[in-house]
Amino acid sequence: MEDERVKNVAKWVLNYTRGENEVPHTRSYEIYSKLLFRIAAADGELAPSEREWIIGQRAALGASDELLEMLETYEPSDDDWGALLEFQRSFIESVKHFLIYDAFQAASADSELHEDERKAISQLGKELGIDESTIEKIAQLHRDEEEIKKRRIALLAPHQNKKRTPSVTEEEF
């Protein structure tokens, strides 16, 4: 029953956020996750909040318990992009724009998108055949959604801790 519930939650999240409803195989998630870790650690440090974001997102999208446990202690290495990508090239190709979007989210989870993380995102995008103007559009989408999230929380949950959620007034809407 628990597995079915997790699968249903993952399908709902995938459909709502990506227009998909099939949970990828564990190996696909593993490679995707390792790529996100590489990006988030491109500034020389994998912040705890970046690790938590990647693991949380993977859990919400139906990753196996085994993969989530592995990610708890996974340390990004200097694995060659090509080597990682070749394991699941067709899957990564089919989700490459989401991978770039998720890379912006993961790398920004510590409240800072470091210049080296941004360069790594561009490098990955180039490897995947995504032009820089499209990568910048994805970056802008990420920034827009972060701003909307702040506004939504400020309006709908004004009692939230003000430290965690910057104050947004009605005039800013």
Backbone hydrogen bonds in HBPLUS format (Angstrom, degrees):
<---DONOR---> <-ACCEPTOR-->    atom                        ^
c    i                          cat <-CA-CA->   ^        H-A-AA   ^      H-
h    n   atom  resd res      DA  || num        DHA   H-A  angle D-A-AA Bond
n    s   type  num  typ     dist DA aas  dist angle  dist       angle   num
A0005-ARG N   A0001-MET O   2.95 MM   4  6.24 153.4  2.02 150.5 158.0     1
A0006-VAL N   A0002-GLU O   2.94 MM   4  6.21 165.5  1.96 156.2 159.6     2
A0007-LYS N   A0003-ASP O   2.92 MM   4  6.09 160.2  1.96 147.0 152.8     3
A0008-ASN N   A0004-GLU O   2.90 MM   4  6.11 154.2  1.97 144.1 151.1     4
A0009-VAL N   A0005-ARG O   2.90 MM   4  6.17 159.0  1.94 154.2 159.6     5
A0010-ALA N   A0006-VAL O   2.90 MM   4  6.10 167.8  1.92 153.4 157.0     6
A0011-LYS N   A0007-LYS O   2.89 MM   4  6.09 158.9  1.93 147.8 153.7     7
A0012-TRP N   A0008-ASN O   2.99 MM   4  6.18 157.0  2.04 144.6 150.7     8
A0013-VAL N   A0009-VAL O   2.90 MM   4  6.19 167.9  1.92 159.3 161.9     9
A0014-LEU N   A0010-ALA O   2.82 MM   4  5.97 167.9  1.83 154.5 158.5    10
A0015-ASN N   A0011-LYS O   2.87 MM   4  5.98 158.6  1.92 146.1 152.3    11
A0016-TYR N   A0012-TRP O   2.82 MM   4  5.98 166.0  1.84 155.3 159.4    12
A0017-THR N   A0013-VAL O   2.86 MM   4  5.88 164.8  1.88 154.7 158.7    13
A0018-ARG N   A0014-LEU O   2.79 MM   4  5.27 144.6  1.91 136.1 145.5    14
A0020-GLU N   A0014-LEU O   3.30 MM   6  5.25 165.8  2.32 116.0 112.6    15
A0019-GLY N   A0015-ASN O   3.02 MM   4  4.25 141.1  2.17 111.2 116.8    16
A0028-SER N   A0025-HIS O   3.09 MM   3  5.36 120.9  2.46 103.6 117.8    17
A0029-TYR N   A0025-HIS O   3.09 MM   4  6.47 160.9  2.12 154.8 160.3    18
A0030-GLU N   A0026-THR O   2.82 MM   4  6.05 150.4  1.90 150.5 159.8    19
A0031-ILE N   A0027-ARG O   3.13 MM   4  6.37 166.6  2.15 151.0 151.9    20
A0032-TYR N   A0028-SER O   3.03 MM   4  6.18 170.6  2.04 153.7 156.8    21
A0033-SER N   A0029-TYR O   2.79 MM   4  5.87 159.5  1.84 147.4 153.5    22
A0034-LYS N   A0030-GLU O   2.90 MM   4  6.15 158.8  1.95 150.7 156.4    23
A0035-LEU N   A0031-ILE O   2.98 MM   4  6.26 153.7  2.05 151.4 158.4    24
A0036-LEU N   A0032-TYR O   3.04 MM   4  6.40 152.9  2.12 145.8 153.3    25
A0037-PHE N   A0033-SER O   2.87 MM   4  6.21 156.0  1.93 152.5 159.5    26
A0038-ARG N   A0034-LYS O   2.92 MM   4  6.17 157.0  1.98 146.8 152.8    27
A0039-ILE N   A0035-LEU O   3.07 MM   4  6.37 159.1  2.11 149.5 154.0    28
A0040-ALA N   A0036-LEU O   2.92 MM   4  6.13 174.3  1.92 157.3 158.8    29
A0041-ALA N   A0037-PHE O   2.95 MM   4  6.02 140.7  2.11 147.2 156.8    30
A0042-ALA N   A0039-ILE O   3.02 MM   3  5.15 165.1  2.04 111.9 115.5    31
A0044-GLY N   A0041-ALA O   2.91 MM   3  5.43 156.1  1.97 122.8 124.9    32
A0050-GLU N   A0047-ALA O   2.92 MM   3  5.18 129.8  2.17 105.2 119.1    33
A0051-ARG N   A0047-ALA O   3.10 MM   4  6.53 159.2  2.14 158.1 163.6    34
A0052-GLU N   A0048-PRO O   2.86 MM   4  6.08 165.7  1.88 153.1 157.5    35
A0053-TRP N   A0049-SER O   2.97 MM   4  6.02 150.5  2.05 134.4 142.2    36
A0054-ILE N   A0050-GLU O   3.05 MM   4  6.30 168.2  2.06 152.5 154.8    37
A0055-ILE N   A0051-ARG O   2.94 MM   4  6.16 172.9  1.95 160.3 162.2    38
A0056-GLY N   A0052-GLU O   2.79 MM   4  5.79 160.6  1.83 146.8 153.3    39
A0057-GLN N   A0053-TRP O   2.84 MM   4  5.97 162.3  1.88 152.6 157.3    40
A0058-ARG N   A0054-ILE O   2.93 MM   4  6.08 162.0  1.96 148.7 154.3    41
A0059-ALA N   A0055-ILE O   2.86 MM   4  6.06 157.9  1.91 149.7 155.8    42
A0060-ALA N   A0056-GLY O   2.93 MM   4  6.16 161.1  1.96 148.4 153.4    43
A0061-LEU N   A0057-GLN O   2.99 MM   4  6.18 137.0  2.18 143.0 154.6    44
A0061-LEU N   A0058-ARG O   3.17 MM   3  5.08 128.6  2.44  92.4 106.1    45
A0063-ALA N   A0058-ARG O   2.94 MM   5  5.34 165.4  1.97 146.4 145.2    46
A0062-GLY N   A0059-ALA O   3.04 MM   3  5.20 162.0  2.07 111.2 112.8    47
A0068-LEU N   A0064-SER O   3.01 MM   4  6.33 165.7  2.03 154.2 158.2    48
A0069-GLU N   A0065-ASP O   2.89 MM   4  6.10 156.3  1.95 150.5 156.6    49
A0070-MET N   A0066-GLU O   3.01 MM   4  6.23 156.5  2.06 145.4 151.8    50
A0071-LEU N   A0067-LEU O   2.90 MM   4  6.17 155.3  1.96 153.5 160.2    51
A0072-GLU N   A0068-LEU O   3.20 MM   4  6.44 130.5  2.46 137.6 149.2    52
A0072-GLU N   A0069-GLU O   3.20 MM   3  5.24 137.4  2.40  96.8 108.3    53
A0073-THR N   A0070-MET O   3.29 MM   3  5.92 147.5  2.40 112.4 119.0    54
A0074-TYR N   A0070-MET O   3.07 MM   4  6.02 118.4  2.47 138.5 154.9    55
A0083-ALA N   A0080-ASP O   3.05 MM   3  5.21 116.0  2.47  99.9 115.0    56
A0084-LEU N   A0080-ASP O   3.12 MM   4  6.50 164.5  2.14 161.2 164.2    57
A0085-LEU N   A0081-TRP O   2.78 MM   4  5.98 170.4  1.79 163.7 167.1    58
A0086-GLU N   A0082-GLY O   2.87 MM   4  5.89 152.4  1.94 148.6 155.0    59
A0087-PHE N   A0084-LEU O   3.31 MM   3  5.74 143.3  2.45 106.6 115.5    60
A0092-ILE N   A0088-GLN O   2.88 MM   4  6.05 175.4  1.89 170.1 170.9    61
A0093-GLU N   A0089-ARG O   2.80 MM   4  5.86 159.1  1.84 150.8 157.3    62
A0094-SER N   A0090-SER O   3.11 MM   4  6.25 147.2  2.22 136.9 144.7    63
A0094-SER N   A0091-PHE O   2.98 MM   3  5.15 119.4  2.35  99.0 114.2    64
A0095-VAL N   A0091-PHE O   3.19 MM   4  6.51 126.2  2.49 143.5 157.8    65
A0095-VAL N   A0092-ILE O   3.12 MM   3  5.21 143.1  2.26 100.4 111.1    66
A0098-PHE N   A0095-VAL O   3.02 MM   3  5.31 116.1  2.44 106.1 121.7    67
A0099-LEU N   A0095-VAL O   2.86 MM   4  6.13 151.3  1.94 154.8 164.4    68
A0100-ILE N   A0096-LYS O   3.09 MM   4  6.36 155.2  2.15 144.6 149.4    69
A0101-TYR N   A0097-HIS O   3.01 MM   4  6.26 162.4  2.04 145.7 150.9    70
A0102-ASP N   A0098-PHE O   2.72 MM   4  5.91 168.4  1.73 156.4 159.5    71
A0103-ALA N   A0099-LEU O   2.83 MM   4  5.95 143.1  1.96 140.5 151.3    72
A0104-PHE N   A0100-ILE O   3.09 MM   4  6.45 150.8  2.18 148.1 154.1    73
A0105-GLN N   A0101-TYR O   3.13 MM   4  6.53 156.4  2.19 146.8 153.4    74
A0106-ALA N   A0102-ASP O   2.78 MM   4  6.00 169.5  1.79 157.1 159.4    75
A0107-ALA N   A0103-ALA O   2.93 MM   4  5.92 168.9  1.94 149.1 152.9    76
A0108-SER N   A0104-PHE O   3.05 MM   4  5.98 133.7  2.28 136.0 147.2    77
A0109-ALA N   A0106-ALA O   3.21 MM   3  5.22 160.2  2.25 103.1 109.1    78
A0111-SER N   A0108-SER O   2.79 MM   3  5.19 144.4  1.92 127.1 126.9    79
A0117-GLU N   A0114-HIS O   2.97 MM   3  5.17 122.7  2.31 101.7 116.8    80
A0118-ARG N   A0114-HIS O   2.97 MM   4  6.35 157.6  2.02 155.8 162.7    81
A0119-LYS N   A0115-GLU O   2.93 MM   4  6.21 154.6  1.99 146.5 153.5    82
A0120-ALA N   A0116-ASP O   2.97 MM   4  6.13 152.2  2.04 138.5 146.1    83
A0121-ILE N   A0117-GLU O   2.93 MM   4  6.25 149.6  2.03 147.4 155.5    84
A0122-SER N   A0118-ARG O   3.05 MM   4  6.38 158.9  2.10 147.7 152.9    85
A0123-GLN N   A0119-LYS O   2.85 MM   4  6.14 154.1  1.92 148.1 156.0    86
A0124-LEU N   A0120-ALA O   2.89 MM   4  6.12 161.7  1.92 149.7 153.8    87
A0125-GLY N   A0121-ILE O   2.84 MM   4  6.05 164.2  1.87 151.1 156.2    88
A0126-LYS N   A0122-SER O   2.85 MM   4  6.04 158.2  1.89 148.4 154.1    89
A0127-GLU N   A0123-GLN O   2.97 MM   4  6.22 159.4  2.01 147.7 153.3    90
A0128-LEU N   A0124-LEU O   2.95 MM   4  6.24 138.7  2.12 145.0 156.9    91
A0128-LEU N   A0125-GLY O   3.05 MM   3  5.00 125.1  2.36  92.9 107.7    92
A0130-ILE N   A0125-GLY O   2.78 MM   5  4.95 172.2  1.79 145.9 143.2    93
A0129-GLY N   A0126-LYS O   2.97 MM   3  4.96 158.2  2.01 103.6 110.5    94
A0134-THR N   A0131-ASP O   3.07 MM   3  5.52 126.7  2.36 108.4 121.0    95
A0135-ILE N   A0131-ASP O   3.10 MM   4  6.48 155.6  2.16 148.8 156.5    96
A0136-GLU N   A0132-GLU O   2.88 MM   4  6.11 154.9  1.94 148.7 154.9    97
A0137-LYS N   A0133-SER O   3.06 MM   4  6.30 146.0  2.18 136.6 145.5    98
A0138-ILE N   A0134-THR O   2.97 MM   4  6.27 153.1  2.04 148.3 155.4    99
A0139-ALA N   A0135-ILE O   2.89 MM   4  6.19 152.2  1.96 146.0 154.3   100
A0140-GLN N   A0136-GLU O   2.90 MM   4  6.14 155.1  1.96 146.0 152.2   101
A0141-LEU N   A0137-LYS O   2.93 MM   4  6.18 155.1  1.99 145.0 151.8   102
A0142-HIS N   A0138-ILE O   2.96 MM   4  6.25 157.3  2.02 148.4 154.1   103
A0143-ARG N   A0139-ALA O   2.98 MM   4  6.32 160.4  2.01 150.0 154.9   104
A0144-ASP N   A0140-GLN O   2.80 MM   4  6.02 164.3  1.83 155.4 159.9   105
A0145-GLU N   A0141-LEU O   2.89 MM   4  6.08 162.3  1.92 152.4 157.0   106
A0146-GLU N   A0142-HIS O   2.95 MM   4  6.19 150.8  2.04 148.8 156.9   107
A0147-GLU N   A0143-ARG O   3.06 MM   4  6.32 156.4  2.12 149.1 154.9   108
A0148-ILE N   A0144-ASP O   2.93 MM   4  6.23 158.3  1.98 150.6 157.0   109
A0149-LYS N   A0145-GLU O   2.89 MM   4  6.03 153.7  1.96 143.4 150.7   110
A0150-LYS N   A0146-GLU O   3.07 MM   4  6.37 157.7  2.12 145.9 150.9   111
A0151-ARG N   A0147-GLU O   2.99 MM   4  6.27 162.3  2.03 151.3 156.1   112
A0152-ARG N   A0148-ILE O   2.78 MM   4  5.95 161.0  1.81 154.2 159.5   113
A0153-ILE N   A0149-LYS O   2.98 MM   4  6.15 168.5  1.99 154.2 156.5   114
A0154-ALA N   A0150-LYS O   2.95 MM   4  6.07 162.6  1.98 148.2 153.8   115
A0155-LEU N   A0151-ARG O   2.94 MM   4  6.07 153.5  2.02 148.3 154.9   116
A0156-LEU N   A0152-ARG O   2.81 MM   4  5.81 169.3  1.82 155.6 159.4   117
A0157-ALA N   A0153-ILE O   2.79 MM   4  5.08 145.7  1.90 135.7 142.8   118
A0160-GLN N   A0157-ALA O   2.98 MM   3  5.72 170.7  1.98 126.8 129.5   119
A0164-ARG N   A0161-ASN O   3.14 MM   3  5.59 127.7  2.42 107.9 119.2   120
A0165-THR N   A0161-ASN O   3.22 MM   4  6.48 150.5  2.31 148.5 157.3   121
A0172-GLU N   A0169-THR O   2.99 MM   3  5.45 143.8  2.12 109.4 119.4   122
A0173-PHE N   A0170-GLU O   3.02 MM   3  5.41 156.0  2.08 110.3 117.9   123
